[in-house]
Amino acid sequence: MPPPMNSRRFSLRSLLPIIIAFSLTAHAEESKDGWISLFNGKDLTGWTPKITTFPCGENALDTFQVEDGILKVSYDNYETFDKRYGHLYSNIPYSRYLLRMEYRFTGQMMGDAPHYVNLNSGVMIHSQSPQSMGLDQAFPVSLEFQFLADEGKGERQTGNVCTPGTNLEMDGKLVTQHIVKSTAPTFPAEEWVQIEIEVRGNDEVIHRVNGKEVLRYQHPQLDPEGNVESAESLINAGAPTQLSFGYIALQAEGQPVWFRKIELKSLEE
């Protein structure tokens, strides 16, 4: 008989420093000042795709591609988008860390994707695992560092936080709105933008864009009354409401986007 879920959850949380230490050791040759590369620039080693309507692990229609050291979200093999939202998940969950990368939008969004998808992508933190995603589930329960670019319609700042199936706190107050805006500037679509996210378990999360802080919030948590069905499922399965660790996931929601220099530095003590 398997141990109770609470025991399994405690074991995973207690093993996180060991898992992260193993990851750091495995990437020791790539380490510089404590930073490790999560992306080897050659293939998708260390990452697992999950695309809506496709099984976990299937990189359907070659959505995630690697070329010239760049991880690309591509829709070259799609005739229509057809609500096939995708995410590429780290194989290891993380709790307390710095994550940095660069992103750049390219090309045109899929014609049948929702209008908000235009020049829109992001990276998810404290995400549920890809294995726990439903076959038809569009977005993981997580918190998203949102990437946006100029549409020529006025200010459209990058670095917001979006909350699929989650809530957060700011200055001691519960925030339940889906998008909390940052103070970042608006960038042209073709420009490489450097982002950093500081994640300190359940204590605090800080967004930075090109080295400047643009947003911070505290106590990320599951939303028991949200409209993401899987959040309720996670709660019913015994998941802790307060989120202190989870997977990292790069987003593919209908707009081609490139990622590079994906690096992590552990803040585990």
Summary of the structure (lengths in Angstrom):
residues: 269
radius of gyration: 17.6
end to end distance: 33.9
largest distance: 58.9
contacts: 844
relative contact order: 0.23
helix: 16%
strand: 38%
